[in-house]
Amino acid sequence: MAIFTGNKQFDFQIDRFTSPFLDNPCVRQDRKEIGSFINDFHTWFYWWSNKAKEYEQNNEFKIAANYYKAAMFYLKKDDPEKQMLYDSFIRNFYKSYDDFDFERKEVPYEGSYLPTLLLKNPNAQRTLLVLGGFDGYLEEVASFFKYMKNTDYNILLFDGPGQGNTSSQGLAFIPNFEKPVSKILNYFSLNEVDAIGLSWGGYLVLRAAAFEKRINKVITMDIFYSPMDTVRMNLGFLKFTCLSILLRMKAESLINKVINKIATKDIDMMWKLNNGYQLTGENNPYDLINNLKRHNAKSILRLINQDCLLLAGKEDQYVPYKRLYTIQKGLTNSKNIQTKLFTKETGGEQHCQVGRMDLAFNEIIKFLKA
């Protein structure tokens, strides 16, 4: 992974938001300069928002959209700037999006709605359903699927409960994603789809496939077994062991005190907490952890009988790549399981193959054609 600031979380996100535009000399210059400007949440917001405005003024709407999305990435849900940045992100995205012909719809869901985006290939006969992750918006995810232009698939993206901007409607993140998936399939009268989950969506797509058998083939980009894996990687073995003991003891006040203290010095932890609160509606670390612990693939893997493609990056900072083997072993009723571990040597070793998504989509298209 490229080093911009020396902070692993910042550097991953910078790569994520700029790598689609490496053919643009201004973006390449941004990547050279950004490390000297950003060192905390405030400087992150300031740099990205000002750059986004510059790109929009210069009619570089695709880049502006990504930069506005980056600018709001670390803002809390009640920050007054967040809605303005979201509106700017959406405005610039739809001004510039031309990878596919598309249709936008709102699917009724629990007194509110789930936004959808259907990307249409001419004469496509099949549908690929896309489930996003912990922090994505369907508009951002849509840009990844340029690699599936002129395939036999229409691409149907949606923001489920808690994802994208749905939390502003009062919808909270849930583990049982078969529920919104079924609503989407019913609304579009789809009797069979293949499905892909990105990032945390790697768990959500497995969960949906376990209970919604209109899903035919399953793709995880990347694998995602449990958010507690991410907590373990963030805290380290000793601190995680202590946390596990405290959770068993239901030591709520102590857990809140310790994690909040860690978060004051850990940018990645602070972001995970703030974003988790926004998605779930919880307001403290103890309740957030217990809420998110419900997202665990262990009990549902045996219920999956579809063909599966499991992708993983060896240098993934959120998901331990060894879970590739855990998931493969747990899929006892899937007759066809294909795996791909991306390394520094192959490229694509980061989370969701950021920087080399083309390699992941080569595997995905090959799997879908088989």
C-alpha positions as CSV (number, residue, x, y, z in Angstrom):
1,M,0.0,0.0,0.0
2,A,1.2,3.5,-0.8
3,I,2.4,5.6,2.1
4,F,1.0,9.2,2.2
5,T,0.7,10.2,5.9
6,G,2.2,7.2,7.7
7,N,-1.2,6.5,9.3
8,K,-2.3,3.2,7.9
9,Q,-6.0,4.0,8.1
10,F,-5.6,7.4,6.4
11,D,-3.3,5.9,3.8
12,F,-5.7,3.2,2.9
13,Q,-8.6,5.6,2.5
14,I,-6.5,8.1,0.4
15,D,-5.6,5.2,-1.9
16,R,-9.3,4.2,-2.1
17,F,-10.5,7.6,-3.0
18,T,-7.8,8.6,-5.5
19,S,-6.8,5.3,-7.2
20,P,-9.7,5.4,-9.7
21,F,-8.2,8.6,-11.2
22,L,-4.5,7.8,-11.6
23,D,-4.6,8.8,-15.2
24,N,-5.3,12.4,-14.2
25,P,-2.1,14.4,-13.6
26,C,-3.8,16.6,-11.0
27,V,-4.8,13.6,-8.9
28,R,-1.3,12.2,-9.2
29,Q,0.0,15.5,-7.8
30,D,-2.6,15.4,-5.0
31,R,-1.2,12.0,-4.0
32,K,2.3,13.6,-3.8
33,E,1.2,16.5,-1.7
34,I,-1.6,15.2,0.5
35,G,0.7,13.7,3.2
36,S,2.0,17.1,4.2
37,F,-1.5,18.5,4.8
38,I,-3.3,15.7,6.7
39,N,-2.7,14.7,10.2
40,D,-6.1,14.5,11.9
41,F,-9.9,14.5,11.2
42,H,-10.0,18.3,10.9
43,T,-7.2,18.6,8.3
44,W,-8.7,15.6,6.5
45,F,-12.0,17.3,6.1
46,Y,-10.5,20.7,5.2
47,W,-8.2,19.3,2.5
48,W,-10.7,17.0,0.7
49,S,-13.6,19.5,0.8
50,N,-11.5,22.3,-0.7
51,K,-10.0,20.1,-3.4
52,A,-13.5,18.8,-4.2
53,K,-14.8,22.3,-4.7
54,E,-11.8,23.0,-7.1
55,Y,-12.5,20.0,-9.2
56,E,-16.2,20.8,-9.4
57,Q,-15.5,24.3,-10.5
58,N,-13.2,22.8,-13.2
59,N,-16.1,20.5,-14.3
60,E,-14.2,17.4,-13.1
61,F,-17.4,16.0,-11.7
62,K,-16.3,12.4,-11.2
63,I,-13.2,13.4,-9.2
64,A,-15.2,16.0,-7.3
65,A,-17.8,13.3,-6.3
66,N,-15.2,11.0,-4.9
67,Y,-13.5,13.9,-3.0
68,Y,-16.7,15.1,-1.5
69,K,-17.3,11.5,-0.3
70,A,-13.8,11.5,1.2
71,A,-14.4,14.8,2.9
72,M,-17.4,13.5,4.8
73,F,-15.8,10.2,5.6
74,Y,-14.8,11.0,9.2
75,L,-17.6,13.4,10.1
76,K,-20.0,12.5,12.9
77,K,-23.6,12.0,11.9
78,D,-24.7,15.3,13.6
79,D,-22.0,17.4,12.0
80,P,-23.7,20.3,10.1
81,E,-21.3,19.9,7.2
82,K,-22.2,16.3,6.5
83,Q,-25.5,16.9,4.7
84,M,-24.0,19.6,2.5
85,L,-21.1,17.2,1.5
86,Y,-23.5,14.4,0.9
87,D,-25.7,16.5,-1.4
88,S,-22.5,17.7,-3.3
89,F,-21.4,14.1,-3.6
90,I,-24.7,13.0,-5.1
91,R,-24.9,16.0,-7.4
92,N,-21.5,15.5,-8.9
93,F,-21.9,11.7,-9.2
94,Y,-25.1,11.9,-11.2
95,K,-23.7,14.8,-13.3
96,S,-20.8,12.6,-14.4
97,Y,-21.9,9.0,-14.2
98,D,-21.8,7.5,-17.7
99,D,-20.4,4.0,-17.3
100,F,-23.9,2.5,-17.9
101,D,-27.4,3.5,-18.7
102,F,-29.1,3.4,-15.4
103,E,-32.4,3.6,-13.5
104,R,-32.9,4.9,-9.9
105,K,-35.7,3.7,-7.8
106,E,-36.8,3.7,-4.2
107,V,-38.1,0.4,-2.8
108,P,-40.6,0.7,0.1
109,Y,-39.2,-0.7,3.3
110,E,-40.5,-0.4,6.9
111,G,-42.3,2.9,6.4
112,S,-39.3,4.3,4.6
113,Y,-37.4,3.2,1.5
114,L,-34.2,1.6,0.2
115,P,-32.5,3.5,-2.7
116,T,-31.5,1.3,-5.7
117,L,-29.5,1.8,-8.8
118,L,-29.9,-0.5,-11.8
119,L,-26.9,-0.5,-14.2
120,K,-28.0,-1.8,-17.6
121,N,-26.0,-3.7,-20.1
122,P,-27.6,-4.1,-23.6
123,N,-29.3,-7.5,-24.1
124,A,-28.2,-8.6,-20.6
125,Q,-30.1,-11.8,-19.5
126,R,-28.9,-12.0,-15.9
127,T,-28.7,-9.8,-12.8
128,L,-25.9,-9.4,-10.3
129,L,-27.2,-8.1,-6.9
130,V,-24.6,-5.9,-5.1
131,L,-24.5,-5.6,-1.3
132,G,-22.3,-2.9,0.1
133,G,-20.5,-2.7,3.4
134,F,-20.1,-0.7,6.6
135,D,-19.4,2.7,5.2
136,G,-20.2,2.6,1.5
137,Y,-22.8,4.4,-0.6
138,L,-24.2,2.7,-3.7
139,E,-23.0,5.6,-5.8
140,E,-19.4,5.0,-4.8
141,V,-19.8,1.2,-5.3
142,A,-21.3,1.7,-8.7
143,S,-18.0,3.0,-10.1
144,F,-16.3,-0.3,-9.3
145,F,-18.5,-2.2,-11.8
146,K,-17.1,-0.5,-14.9
147,Y,-15.2,-3.8,-15.3
148,M,-18.5,-5.5,-16.0
149,K,-19.4,-3.3,-18.9
150,N,-20.7,-5.3,-21.9
151,T,-21.2,-8.5,-19.9
152,D,-24.4,-10.6,-19.7
153,Y,-25.3,-8.9,-16.4
154,N,-27.4,-6.0,-15.3
155,I,-26.0,-4.7,-12.0
156,L,-28.5,-4.0,-9.3
157,L,-27.1,-2.0,-6.3
158,F,-29.0,-1.0,-3.2
159,D,-28.3,0.6,0.2
160,G,-29.7,-1.6,2.9
161,P,-30.8,-0.6,6.4
162,G,-28.2,1.6,8.0
163,Q,-26.1,1.9,4.8
164,G,-25.6,4.9,2.6
165,N,-27.9,7.7,3.8
166,T,-30.7,5.4,5.1
167,S,-29.8,6.0,8.7
168,S,-31.1,9.5,8.2
169,Q,-34.5,7.9,7.7
170,G,-34.2,6.0,10.9
171,L,-33.2,2.7,9.4
172,A,-30.5,0.8,11.5
173,F,-27.9,-1.7,10.4
174,I,-29.0,-5.3,10.8
175,P,-27.4,-8.7,10.4
176,N,-30.4,-10.5,8.8
177,F,-29.9,-9.0,5.3
178,E,-32.0,-11.7,3.8
179,K,-34.9,-9.4,4.8
180,P,-34.0,-6.3,2.6
181,V,-32.7,-8.6,-0.1
182,S,-36.1,-10.4,-0.4
183,K,-37.8,-7.0,-0.6
184,I,-35.5,-5.9,-3.4
185,L,-36.0,-9.2,-5.3
186,N,-39.8,-9.0,-4.9
187,Y,-39.9,-5.4,-6.0
188,F,-38.0,-6.1,-9.2
189,S,-39.8,-9.5,-9.8
190,L,-36.5,-11.3,-9.9
191,N,-36.7,-15.1,-9.5
192,E,-32.9,-15.7,-9.7
193,V,-29.8,-13.5,-9.2
194,D,-26.2,-13.9,-8.5
195,A,-25.0,-11.8,-5.6
196,I,-21.8,-10.1,-4.5
197,G,-20.9,-8.5,-1.2
198,L,-18.2,-5.9,-0.8
199,S,-16.3,-5.4,2.5
200,W,-18.7,-6.1,5.4
201,G,-21.1,-7.1,2.6
202,G,-18.9,-10.2,2.4
203,Y,-20.8,-11.4,5.5
204,L,-24.1,-9.9,4.5
205,V,-24.2,-11.8,1.1
206,L,-23.4,-15.1,2.9
207,R,-26.1,-14.4,5.4
208,A,-28.6,-13.5,2.6
209,A,-27.7,-16.6,0.6
210,A,-28.2,-18.9,3.6
211,F,-31.9,-17.9,3.7
212,E,-32.8,-16.5,0.3
213,K,-32.5,-19.2,-2.3
214,R,-33.3,-17.0,-5.2
215,I,-29.6,-16.2,-4.9
216,N,-27.7,-18.6,-7.2
217,K,-24.0,-17.8,-7.1
218,V,-22.3,-16.0,-4.2
219,I,-19.2,-13.8,-4.3
220,T,-17.4,-12.2,-1.3
221,M,-15.2,-9.3,-2.1
222,D,-13.7,-9.7,0.4
223,I,-14.5,-12.4,2.9
224,F,-15.9,-11.1,6.2
225,Y,-16.5,-13.5,9.0
226,S,-17.0,-11.4,12.1
227,P,-16.4,-7.8,13.1
228,M,-14.7,-9.1,16.2
229,D,-11.8,-10.1,13.9
230,T,-11.4,-6.4,13.1
231,V,-11.5,-5.5,16.8
232,R,-8.8,-8.1,17.5
233,M,-6.6,-6.8,14.7
234,N,-7.1,-3.3,16.0
235,L,-6.4,-4.0,19.7
236,G,-3.8,-6.8,19.5
237,F,-4.0,-10.1,21.3
238,L,-3.6,-9.0,24.9
239,K,-6.0,-6.1,24.9
240,F,-8.6,-8.2,22.9
241,T,-8.3,-11.0,25.4
242,C,-9.0,-8.5,28.2
243,L,-12.0,-7.1,26.3
244,S,-13.4,-10.6,25.7
245,I,-13.2,-11.3,29.5
246,L,-14.9,-8.0,30.3
247,L,-17.6,-8.7,27.8
248,R,-18.4,-12.0,29.4
249,M,-18.5,-10.2,32.8
250,K,-20.8,-7.6,31.3
251,A,-18.5,-4.9,32.6
252,E,-20.3,-2.1,30.7
253,S,-18.9,1.0,32.4
254,L,-15.3,-0.3,32.4
255,I,-15.5,-1.3,28.7
256,N,-16.8,2.1,27.8
257,K,-14.2,3.9,29.8
258,V,-11.3,1.9,28.4
259,I,-12.4,1.9,24.7
260,N,-13.2,5.7,24.8
261,K,-9.7,6.3,26.2
262,I,-8.1,4.2,23.4
263,A,-10.1,6.0,20.8
264,T,-8.8,9.4,21.8
265,K,-5.3,8.3,20.5
266,D,-6.4,5.9,17.8
267,I,-7.9,7.5,14.6
268,D,-9.1,4.2,13.2
269,M,-10.9,3.2,16.4
270,M,-12.5,6.6,16.7
271,W,-13.8,6.3,13.2
272,K,-15.2,2.8,13.7
273,L,-17.0,3.9,16.8
274,N,-18.5,7.1,15.3
275,N,-19.5,5.3,12.1
276,G,-20.9,2.3,14.1
277,Y,-23.1,4.7,16.2
278,Q,-24.5,6.2,13.0
279,L,-25.3,2.9,11.4
280,T,-26.7,1.1,14.4
281,G,-28.2,3.9,16.5
282,E,-26.2,2.8,19.5
283,N,-24.3,5.5,21.5
284,N,-21.6,3.8,23.5
285,P,-18.9,1.1,22.8
286,Y,-20.4,-1.6,25.0
287,D,-23.8,-1.6,23.2
288,L,-22.2,-1.1,19.8
289,I,-20.0,-4.2,20.2
290,N,-22.9,-6.3,21.4
291,N,-25.0,-5.1,18.5
292,L,-22.3,-5.8,15.9
293,K,-21.3,-9.2,17.4
294,R,-24.6,-10.5,15.9
295,H,-22.9,-10.3,12.5
296,N,-21.1,-13.7,12.6
297,A,-20.9,-16.2,9.8
298,K,-20.2,-19.3,11.9
299,S,-23.8,-20.5,12.4
300,I,-25.0,-19.8,8.8
301,L,-22.2,-21.2,6.6
302,R,-23.7,-24.7,6.7
303,L,-27.0,-23.3,5.3
304,I,-25.4,-22.1,2.1
305,N,-25.6,-24.6,-0.8
306,Q,-24.8,-22.2,-3.6
307,D,-21.6,-22.0,-5.6
308,C,-19.2,-19.6,-3.8
309,L,-16.2,-17.4,-4.8
310,L,-14.2,-16.2,-1.8
311,L,-11.7,-13.4,-2.4
312,A,-9.2,-12.2,0.2
313,G,-6.2,-9.9,0.4
314,K,-3.2,-11.0,2.4
315,E,-2.4,-7.5,3.6
316,D,-6.1,-6.7,4.5
317,Q,-6.0,-4.4,7.6
318,Y,-9.7,-5.2,8.5
319,V,-10.1,-8.9,7.9
320,P,-7.5,-11.6,8.7
321,Y,-6.9,-13.5,5.5
322,K,-6.8,-16.8,7.4
323,R,-10.6,-16.6,7.6
324,L,-10.5,-17.6,4.0
325,Y,-9.9,-21.2,5.2
326,T,-12.4,-20.9,8.1
327,I,-15.2,-19.9,5.7
328,Q,-14.2,-22.5,3.1
329,K,-14.2,-25.2,5.7
330,G,-17.6,-24.1,7.1
331,L,-19.3,-24.2,3.7
332,T,-20.1,-27.9,4.1
333,N,-23.1,-27.9,1.7
334,S,-21.6,-25.8,-1.1
335,K,-20.5,-28.1,-3.9
336,N,-18.4,-25.6,-5.7
337,I,-16.1,-23.3,-3.6
338,Q,-13.5,-21.2,-5.4
339,T,-10.9,-19.1,-3.5
340,K,-8.4,-16.5,-4.5
341,L,-5.8,-15.0,-2.1
342,F,-4.2,-11.8,-3.5
343,T,-0.7,-11.0,-2.3
344,K,1.9,-8.2,-2.8
345,E,3.4,-10.4,-5.6
346,T,0.1,-10.7,-7.5
347,G,-1.3,-7.3,-6.6
348,G,-4.7,-6.7,-4.9
349,E,-3.4,-7.6,-1.5
350,Q,-5.4,-4.8,0.2
351,H,-9.0,-4.8,1.5
352,C,-11.3,-5.3,-1.5
353,Q,-8.3,-5.2,-3.7
354,V,-8.1,-1.4,-3.5
355,G,-5.7,-0.2,-6.2
356,R,-6.0,-3.4,-8.3
357,M,-9.8,-4.1,-8.5
358,D,-9.3,-5.2,-12.0
359,L,-7.6,-8.3,-10.7
360,A,-10.6,-9.1,-8.5
361,F,-13.1,-8.5,-11.4
362,N,-11.1,-10.8,-13.6
363,E,-11.8,-13.6,-11.1
364,I,-15.4,-12.5,-10.6
365,I,-16.2,-12.5,-14.4
366,K,-14.5,-15.9,-14.8
367,F,-16.5,-17.4,-12.0
368,L,-19.8,-16.0,-13.3
369,K,-19.2,-17.3,-16.8
370,A,-18.5,-20.9,-15.6
